[in-house]
């Protein structure tokens, strides 16, 4: 069932970037197809996941569409890789969780002051993957393989897609975060969806990513309060980090952008899912409990 769960996430990511690439970067359709192919292969041979990602990490000459595609597929594949790695019953998992949170906090501080759009998005993605590692470490220590092992990547797939797709539209041909000014006037609805994604990634209550963090705080407190305290501190830093993007999205004026209706519908659907999963946390916990067995 876990394989089917990750296949479902890969399909969502694949469909989303197929639609984005069709309108904005048709050459990227080849990359999307390759990632889907290797992702399916990695579901049967999980070690392949890290081998797929590594060559792309060290290649720097991406178009913007390729860059955001790589980040979302990397999040899913690395989560699958780490999940299988932790199934091997690794030692020192609590130490791994604490170190991951310290690194996460450091990256969040860097993200607060980072102005380059690509570097900012890369930091954001790395932070969410580190949250996955923390969840897996706590679950491994407790011997509890329920919703905790998949809830972070499940929620991040929806919030992350809205974030990367909307920034992928607003941030094309731009280098710095502050150049996102005027997005509200460029496309009002997509700006709203981007704001929802930022608030979710910041871990605010009523949004789906808060449910992931809340579950991690509850479970980790029974292990050691250190993880919970570091996690709460990380959440505060992330609020500041993502608020920066929200601020620039909502100020300034620019000419209206002609956004394809299909992209607006896609982002709107994903944003609504983020809200529904946040407003009804018990629903997603029940779903994940039944799927991940």
C-alpha positions in Angstrom: 0.0 0.0 0.0 2.9 2.4 0.6 4.0 1.9 -2.9 0.6 2.7 -4.2 0.6 5.8 -2.0 3.8 7.1 -3.4 2.7 6.2 -6.9 -0.4 8.4 -6.3 1.8 11.3 -5.2 4.1 10.9 -8.3 1.0 10.9 -10.6 -0.2 14.2 -9.0 3.2 15.8 -9.4 3.5 14.4 -13.0 0.1 15.7 -14.1 0.7 19.1 -12.5 4.0 19.7 -14.2 2.8 18.3 -17.5 0.1 21.0 -17.5 2.6 23.7 -16.5 5.2 22.6 -19.1 2.6 22.5 -21.9 1.8 26.2 -21.4 5.2 27.5 -20.3 8.1 25.2 -21.3 7.2 22.4 -23.7 10.8 21.1 -23.7 10.3 20.3 -20.0 7.7 17.6 -21.0 10.7 15.3 -21.7 12.1 15.8 -18.3 8.7 15.2 -16.7 8.3 11.9 -18.6 11.8 10.8 -17.6 11.1 11.5 -13.9 7.8 9.7 -14.0 9.6 6.7 -15.6 12.4 6.6 -13.1 10.0 7.3 -10.2 7.9 4.2 -11.1 11.2 2.2 -11.3 12.2 3.4 -7.9 9.0 2.2 -6.4 10.2 -1.4 -7.0 13.9 -0.7 -6.5 14.0 2.1 -3.9 17.8 2.5 -4.1 17.3 3.9 -7.6 15.6 7.0 -6.2 18.9 8.5 -4.9 20.7 7.6 -8.1 18.1 9.5 -10.2 18.4 12.6 -8.1 22.2 12.9 -7.7 23.1 13.7 -11.3 20.5 16.5 -11.4 21.7 18.1 -8.1 25.1 18.8 -9.6 23.9 20.0 -12.9 23.3 23.8 -12.7 22.1 25.0 -16.1 18.4 24.4 -15.7 15.6 26.5 -17.2 13.2 27.7 -14.5 10.6 25.1 -15.3 13.2 22.3 -15.1 14.3 23.6 -11.8 10.9 23.6 -10.1 10.1 20.2 -11.6 13.3 18.7 -10.2 12.6 20.1 -6.8 9.1 18.5 -6.4 10.1 15.2 -7.9 13.2 15.2 -5.7 11.0 15.7 -2.6 8.9 12.7 -3.4 11.8 10.4 -4.4 14.0 11.3 -1.5 11.1 10.8 0.9 10.6 7.3 -0.6 14.3 6.6 -0.3 14.6 7.8 3.3 11.4 5.8 4.2 12.9 2.6 3.0 16.2 3.4 4.6 14.5 3.9 8.0 12.7 0.6 7.5 16.2 -1.0 8.0 16.0 0.1 11.7 18.8 2.6 11.7 20.5 3.4 15.1 20.8 6.8 16.7 17.5 8.0 15.2 16.8 10.5 17.9 20.2 12.1 17.3 19.4 12.1 13.6 16.1 14.0 14.4 17.8 16.6 16.6 20.6 17.2 14.0 18.1 17.4 11.2 16.1 20.1 13.2 19.3 22.1 13.9 20.2 22.0 10.2 16.5 22.9 9.4 16.6 25.9 11.7 19.9 27.0 10.1 18.4 26.8 6.6 15.3 28.7 7.7 17.5 31.5 8.9 19.3 31.5 5.6 15.9 31.5 3.9 14.8 34.6 5.8 17.7 36.6 4.3 17.9 34.9 0.9 16.9 37.1 -2.0 17.7 34.8 -5.0 14.5 33.0 -6.1 16.1 29.8 -7.0 18.2 29.6 -3.8 15.1 30.4 -1.8 13.1 27.7 -3.4 15.9 25.2 -3.0 16.1 26.1 0.8 12.4 25.7 1.1 12.4 22.3 -0.5 15.4 21.1 1.6 13.6 22.2 4.8 10.5 20.1 4.0 12.6 17.1 3.2 14.3 17.5 6.6 10.9 17.5 8.3 10.3 14.2 6.6 13.5 12.8 8.1 12.5 14.1 11.6 9.1 12.4 11.3 10.7 9.1 10.2 13.3 9.3 13.0 10.6 9.7 15.7 8.4 7.0 14.1 11.4 4.6 13.9 12.3 5.2 17.6 8.7 4.7 18.7 8.3 1.7 16.4 5.1 3.3 15.2 4.6 3.2 11.4 1.3 5.0 11.1 0.4 8.4 9.6 3.6 10.0 10.9 5.8 8.3 8.3 3.9 9.7 5.3 2.0 12.8 6.5 4.7 15.3 5.8 5.3 14.4 2.2 1.5 13.9 1.7 0.7 17.5 2.7 3.8 18.9 1.1 2.9 17.4 -2.2 -0.2 19.7 -2.3 1.2 22.8 -0.6 4.5 22.5 -2.4 2.9 22.1 -5.8 0.8 25.3 -5.4 3.9 27.1 -4.2 6.3 26.0 -6.9 3.7 26.3 -9.7 2.6 29.8 -8.8 6.2 31.0 -8.2 6.9 29.2 -11.5 4.5 31.5 -13.2 5.2 34.8 -11.3 9.0 34.2 -11.1 9.8 33.4 -14.7 12.6 35.6 -16.1 13.1 37.0 -12.6 16.1 36.6 -10.3 15.1 38.1 -7.0 12.3 37.4 -4.5 11.4 41.1 -4.3 10.6 41.1 -8.1 7.5 39.1 -7.2 5.9 42.5 -6.4 2.7 43.1 -8.2 1.6 39.5 -8.5 -1.7 40.4 -6.9 -2.5 42.7 -9.9 -0.9 40.3 -12.4 -3.3 37.5 -11.5 -5.5 38.0 -8.4 -6.6 34.4 -8.0 -3.2 32.8 -8.4 -1.8 35.3 -6.0 -4.4 34.1 -3.4 -3.4 30.5 -4.1 0.3 31.3 -3.7 -0.5 33.0 -0.4 -2.4 30.0 0.8 0.6 27.8 -0.1 2.9 30.1 1.9 0.7 30.1 4.9 0.5 26.3 4.8 4.2 25.9 4.4 4.7 28.3 7.3 2.7 25.8 9.4 -0.2 28.1 10.4 -3.3 26.5 12.0 -6.2 25.7 9.6 -3.8 24.8 6.8 -2.7 21.2 6.0 1.0 21.5 6.8 0.1 22.5 10.4 -1.4 19.0 10.9 1.9 17.5 9.9 3.8 19.6 12.4 1.2 19.2 15.1 1.4 15.4 14.9 5.2 15.5 15.0 5.2 17.7 18.1 2.8 15.4 19.9 4.7 12.2 19.1 8.2 13.7 19.7 7.3 15.1 23.1 6.9 11.6 24.4 10.4 10.9 23.2 12.2 14.0 24.2 11.0 17.6 24.6 14.1 18.8 22.8 12.7 17.8 19.5 9.4 19.5 20.2 11.1 22.7 21.3 13.4 22.8 18.3 10.4 22.0 16.1 8.4 25.0 17.5 11.4 27.3 17.0 11.7 26.1 13.4 8.0 26.8 12.9 8.5 30.4 14.1 11.5 30.8 11.7 9.5 29.4 8.8 6.7 31.9 9.4 9.1 34.7 9.0 10.7 33.1 6.0 7.4 32.6 4.1 5.9 35.9 5.2 8.6 37.6 3.1 7.2 36.0 0.0 3.6 36.8 1.1 4.6 40.5 1.6 6.0 40.8 -1.9 3.1 39.0 -3.5 0.6 41.4 -2.0 2.3 44.8 -2.7 3.2 46.8 -5.8 1.5 47.0 -9.2 2.3 45.5 -12.5 0.5 44.8 -15.7 -2.0 41.9 -15.8 -0.7 38.5 -16.8 -2.6 36.2 -19.2 -2.6 33.1 -17.1 -4.1 29.9 -18.8 -7.4 29.0 -17.2 -6.2 25.4 -16.8 -3.3 26.6 -14.6 -5.7 28.7 -12.4 -8.0 25.7 -12.0 -5.1 23.4 -11.2 -3.7 25.8 -8.5 -7.2 26.5 -7.2 -7.9 22.8 -6.8 -4.6 22.1 -5.0 -5.1 25.2 -2.7 -8.6 24.0 -1.8 -7.2 20.6 -0.9 -4.7 22.3 1.4 -7.6 24.1 3.2 -9.8 21.1 3.4 -7.0 18.9 4.8 -6.3 21.7 7.3 -9.9 22.2 8.4 -10.5 18.5 8.7 -7.3 17.0 10.1 -9.0 13.8 11.4 -10.0 13.0 7.8 -6.5 13.0 6.5 -5.2 11.1 9.6 -7.9 8.5 9.0 -7.0 8.2 5.3 -3.3 7.8 6.0 -4.0 5.3 8.8 -5.9 3.1 6.3 -3.6 3.5 3.4 -0.3 3.1 5.1 -0.3 -0.5 6.6 
